[in-house]
Amino acid sequence: MVGVTPREEKLRENKLRWFGHVYCRHGDTIVKRADRRALGSNATGRGIPKLTLNAVVSKDMCLMGLSDVET
């Protein structure tokens, strides 16, 4: 009604902006290594398996209508 962007959309934008900075970093930094691990991975846990950062970012990009561009 007042033209304010929903919170979820702003959070997605910020997450994608951060991921863009991480993606462009050089070398094997700790952040790049962490994105290859499953978030909270627990092999013996119950419920739905945790997603990797790449899976979360891909889902957010799809929701925002963006395409994955490889450089």
Secondary structure, 3 states (H helix, E strand, C coil): CCCCCCHHHHHHHHHHHHHHHHHCCCCCCHHHHHCCCECCCCCCCCCCCCCEHHHHHHHHHHHHCCCCCCC
